[in-house]
Amino acid sequence: MSTDAAPIIEPRAQSLNAVRDIIPDVCYERPAGPAVRALIRAWAVYAVTIAVLASVHSWWAVGLMWLAAGLAVSGLFVLGHDASHGALTSSIKANRILAQLCMAPSIHVESAWDLGHNRIHHGFTTRQGFDFVWHPATVDEYRGLGRIARLQHRIEWSAFGSGVYYLRTVWWQKMWRFNGQSKNRGQIIRDKSTLGSSLAVVVAALVVIGAFSGGIVGAVWLPVKLVVVPFLLFVHIIGWTVYVHHVDPSIRWWTKKEWTQYKGQMESTTVLEFPRIINWLWFHNIFVHVPHHVDIRIPFHQLPAAARAIEVAYPDTVRRSRMSARRYFSAARACKLYDFEAATWLPYSAATAK
């Protein structure tokens, strides 16, 4: 009879540093090649898309190219987002410049984005009262809203309202209207002035070109066609992207007392699988979101490898699924309000129940 005892397998520590320790060192390497290729591809896709959009006139072609333009702006923004985290290249200065350039078509002020997204959203992911991105309302909070505010909530939390939410809450309130504290205020204001002036020059040029080719109608139509509508479609795409990262019946939000960095970054984010061509052209692994939240220093091209290492070590924690319209619409129906004590999403009917 054997006296050998079965080996004791210690559970993995619920610590973000413990998770980072199992990520291979290669996942932190930032060679110039992948970044340069992705940047060239993203800018080429954007330039070709805008050029084609400017040359087409039939309603169906314009509509198709508008969608392509919104995706092209999103592709540049994702790389700018990577650079803003300091993960795109090994140069701090290059990352800053690239972040500003790649975020310009989406009219995002990088320094303001850094404050709201990099420090607040990533610093307090899904923590009640701290993470402002898609922060759910409780039943009592919803009941306390007026009619207009309730209507606004229903629009923004609908399956087609992500763009409205992102435009108001993230882009306007937390970036363009907000200048930050004294430490960041000067830089944010300067960046807003630079980006705003550049945008004004581009719009003015399009107005002049449009006026020469189509009079008053052309002067209005060309900037709307090439700047305004692609921006609005981008807003919807990126708003939806952020939504699916952190809103789902299986994703938990946490009370202030219960929240930890591990819980917020590991248990409240996802890995969503997309068709390779879509990911390659526009999304640059942004939907491989768990390792990105575990450590923002991991460059986009190393996120899949980091995700595999984390999944092997934490198989019961990492959520991986294939993105589908059915799954999204089901989540949008179920996730309207949140009970932080019971840790569950609720429909609007919970606010009317006695």
Secondary structure by P-SEA (a helix, b strand, c coil): ccccccbbbbcccccaaaaaaacccccccccaaaaaaaaaaaaaaaaaaaaaaaccccaaaaaaaaaaaaaaaaaaaaaaaaaaaccccccaaaaaaaaaaaaccccccaaaaaacccccccccccccccccccccccaaaaaaccaaaaaaaaaaaccccaaaaaacccccccccccccccccaaaaaaaaaaaaaaaaaaaaaaaaaaaacccaaaaaaaaaaccaaaaaaaaaaaaaaaaaacccccbbbbccccccccccccccbbbbbccaaaaacccccccccccccccccccccaaaaaaaaaaaaccccbbbbbbcaaaaaaaaaccccccccccccccccccccc
